[in-house]
Amino acid sequence: MGLAIKFGVIGCGLMGKEFASAASRWCHLAGDIPRPEIVAVCDTNPANHEWFGRHLPDLKYRFSDYRELLALPEVEAVYCAVPHSLHEALYIDIIRAGKHLLGEKPFGIDQAANAAILAELAIHPSVFARCSSEFPFYPAARILSKWIDEGKFGRIIEARFGMRHSSDMDLTKPINWKRMASINGEYGCMGDLGIHTEHLAFRAGWRPVDVCAKLTKLVETRPDGKGGMAACDTWDNATLLCGMRDAKGVEFPATFEMKRLAPASTNSVFYEVYGMDLSARFNTDDPNALVFTTSWGKEQAWSRIVVGHKPVFPTITGGIFEFGFSDAILQMWAAFVAELRGLPVEYGCFTPEETRLSHALQTAALASQRGRSVETVA
Ligand SMILES: NC(=O)c1ccc[n+]([C@@H]2O[C@H](COP(=O)([O-])OP(=O)(O)OC[C@H]3O[C@@H](n4cnc5c(N)ncnc54)[C@H](O)[C@@H]3O)[C@@H](O)[C@H]2O)c1
C-alpha cells in the first residue's frame, strides 16, 4: 500500500463519520491507493470528538477551533463537512493554509461565496480541491455515464435527474440547520440535493442553457425540539426544467428534481436518459440494476440487468455481491486520494468548476421562481 496521506476532519457530524468509516476500511480496496490517515479532528462541540477518539487509532489531536488543526504542518489534506453558512470562511482558510480540500456541497452557501472560494483556489494552484458527491460511483450509474460518453443513446430525446427524500413528510420531525435559510442558504433543497443530481450530467459535458424553476415551501414550521415551534423557511421541493446543450451543441430538455417531500423515498437518486437509439434508467432504490431498452424492430422493451459489485476502484468484494451507499462513499474517497497523488482515475470527484456551474443553475432557478420567468444560466 502506498504512503498514507495525513488528514484533518473539520465537522464531526453525519458526514465526518462517513469519511472516518471509509478511511477505516481502506483494506477493502484491492488497488495500491494511498490510505487516508485521520490524525486530527475538529468540532465546535467537543462531545462530537468522542466517537472519533474511540474508533480511530491514528487520531492524535482533537480541537474545537479549526485554526489549530490548520496550523499542524503534518496535516496534508482536510475534509470539511460543516453547515453551508461556514463553507466560504472555512474553505478559504483551508486553501490559504495550503491544505488539499475535499469540501462538501454546495461548496459555498450562495454564488458569491462559491466565487470567493474559487478565486482563492486560483491564487493557490498547488492546492487540490474537490467537492463531495458519491452517487455516480454506483457501478450501474457508471455504466450509464459510459454509455453517454460512447454516444450509445443516439440523439437525446430528454434526460431526468433527481433526488427524493421523504423524512420531512413526518411533521413531528424537529427542525435542524438544513431547514433554516440563514444557515442552509436561499437555495434550500437545491443546495442540499442539487449536486447529487448534477454530477453525472455535467461530467457528460452537458450544460444547462436556461431554466424554468418551480420551487415549493409546504411545511412552514417544525418542532424546535424544546416544546415550541420554529420557522422552517427553506424551499422544500424544486423542479427545474432546463434547456440542455451537449458537447456538440445539440439541445434537448432535461429536468432536475430535488425534493424533501417525496412520498416513500428514503434517499432516492435517479438518472434517466431517453434517446432515439437507447434509453436507460438508474435509481438507488434498485442500486444494483440498470434498466434499459432493447429494440425489437419497431417496438422497444425495458430490460433489467443486475450489475453487481463492479466499481471503478476494484475491491475485495466479489462481483456477484451488492453495492450500497457506504461503498459509493469509499469509491469517492479512493478517487479523491488517487487524483490528489496523480494516479490515473477513470471517474473523478465533482470539480470546483462544476460547483460553479451548479451555482449558476441554482441561482438562475431562484430568479426564475421569483420572476415566473425562464432564465439564462450564465
Ligand atoms: N455527500 C453527501 O451525501 C452529504 C450528505 C449529507 C450532508 N452533506 C453535506 O455535508 C456538510 C455537513 O453536513 P452533515 O450532515 O454532516 O451536518 P451535521 O450537522 O451532521 O455535522 C456538521 C458538524 O459541523 C460542526 N460544526 C459547526 N460549526 C463548526 C465549526 N466552526 N468548526 C468545526 N465544526 C463545526 C457541528 O457541530 C456538526 O457536528 C454539509 O455541507 C452538507 O450539505 C453531504
The ligand as an SDF file (V2000), in Angstrom:
LIG
                    3D

 44 48  0  0  0  0  0  0  0  0999 V2000
  -22.2790   13.9680    0.3570 N   0  0  0  0  0  0  0  0  0  0  0  0
  -23.4120   13.6670    0.9860 C   0  0  0  0  0  0  0  0  0  0  0  0
  -24.0670   12.6770    0.6860 O   0  0  0  0  0  0  0  0  0  0  0  0
  -23.8860   14.5540    2.0920 C   0  0  0  0  0  0  0  0  0  0  0  0
  -24.9120   14.1280    2.9450 C   0  0  0  0  0  0  0  0  0  0  0  0
  -25.3000   14.9720    3.9950 C   0  0  0  0  0  0  0  0  0  0  0  0
  -24.6970   16.2120    4.1490 C   0  0  0  0  0  0  0  0  0  0  0  0
  -23.7210   16.6040    3.2900 N   0  0  0  0  0  0  0  0  0  0  0  0
  -23.0490   17.9240    3.4300 C   0  0  0  0  0  0  0  0  0  0  0  0
  -22.0860   17.8140    4.4740 O   0  0  0  0  0  0  0  0  0  0  0  0
  -21.9830   19.0420    5.1860 C   0  0  0  0  0  0  0  0  0  0  0  0
  -22.2460   18.7590    6.6670 C   0  0  0  0  0  0  0  0  0  0  0  0
  -23.4850   18.0910    6.7710 O   0  0  0  0  0  0  0  0  0  0  0  0
  -23.7410   16.9970    7.9250 P   0  0  0  0  0  0  0  0  0  0  0  0
  -24.9900   16.2800    7.5260 O   0  0  0  0  0  0  0  0  0  0  0  0
  -22.5190   16.2510    8.2170 O   0  0  0  0  0  0  0  0  0  0  0  0
  -24.0830   18.0080    9.1180 O   0  0  0  0  0  0  0  0  0  0  0  0
  -24.0410   17.7420   10.6740 P   0  0  0  0  0  0  0  0  0  0  0  0
  -24.8890   18.8140   11.2740 O   0  0  0  0  0  0  0  0  0  0  0  0
  -24.3340   16.3160   10.9850 O   0  0  0  0  0  0  0  0  0  0  0  0
  -22.4920   17.9960   11.0250 O   0  0  0  0  0  0  0  0  0  0  0  0
  -21.8920   19.2570   10.9630 C   0  0  0  0  0  0  0  0  0  0  0  0
  -20.8920   19.3370   12.1040 C   0  0  0  0  0  0  0  0  0  0  0  0
  -20.1680   20.5510   11.9810 O   0  0  0  0  0  0  0  0  0  0  0  0
  -19.9080   21.0080   13.2960 C   0  0  0  0  0  0  0  0  0  0  0  0
  -19.5240   22.4170   13.2480 N   0  0  0  0  0  0  0  0  0  0  0  0
  -20.3280   23.5060   13.1740 C   0  0  0  0  0  0  0  0  0  0  0  0
  -19.5730   24.6250   13.1500 N   0  0  0  0  0  0  0  0  0  0  0  0
  -18.2790   24.2310   13.1800 C   0  0  0  0  0  0  0  0  0  0  0  0
  -17.0370   24.9280   13.1620 C   0  0  0  0  0  0  0  0  0  0  0  0
  -16.9630   26.2830   13.1190 N   0  0  0  0  0  0  0  0  0  0  0  0
  -15.8840   24.2100   13.2520 N   0  0  0  0  0  0  0  0  0  0  0  0
  -15.9250   22.8530   13.3280 C   0  0  0  0  0  0  0  0  0  0  0  0
  -17.0870   22.1510   13.3410 N   0  0  0  0  0  0  0  0  0  0  0  0
  -18.2400   22.8290   13.2590 C   0  0  0  0  0  0  0  0  0  0  0  0
  -21.1910   20.7250   14.0510 C   0  0  0  0  0  0  0  0  0  0  0  0
  -21.0360   20.7330   15.4500 O   0  0  0  0  0  0  0  0  0  0  0  0
  -21.5580   19.3500   13.4840 C   0  0  0  0  0  0  0  0  0  0  0  0
  -21.0280   18.3100   14.2900 O   0  0  0  0  0  0  0  0  0  0  0  0
  -22.9750   19.9970    4.5210 C   0  0  0  0  0  0  0  0  0  0  0  0
  -22.2980   20.8000    3.5980 O   0  0  0  0  0  0  0  0  0  0  0  0
  -23.9630   19.0830    3.8240 C   0  0  0  0  0  0  0  0  0  0  0  0
  -24.5660   19.6580    2.6750 O   0  0  0  0  0  0  0  0  0  0  0  0
  -23.3010   15.7780    2.2780 C   0  0  0  0  0  0  0  0  0  0  0  0
  1  2  1  0
  2  3  2  0
  2  4  1  0
  4  5  1  0
  4 44  2  0
  5  6  2  0
  6  7  1  0
  7  8  2  0
  8  9  1  0
  8 44  1  0
  9 10  1  0
  9 42  1  0
 10 11  1  0
 11 12  1  0
 11 40  1  0
 12 13  1  0
 13 14  1  0
 14 15  2  0
 14 16  1  0
 14 17  1  0
 17 18  1  0
 18 19  2  0
 18 20  1  0
 18 21  1  0
 21 22  1  0
 22 23  1  0
 23 24  1  0
 23 38  1  0
 24 25  1  0
 25 26  1  0
 25 36  1  0
 26 27  1  0
 26 35  1  0
 27 28  2  0
 28 29  1  0
 29 30  1  0
 29 35  2  0
 30 31  1  0
 30 32  2  0
 32 33  1  0
 33 34  2  0
 34 35  1  0
 36 37  1  0
 36 38  1  0
 38 39  1  0
 40 41  1  0
 40 42  1  0
 42 43  1  0
M  CHG  2   8   1  16  -1
M  END
$$$$
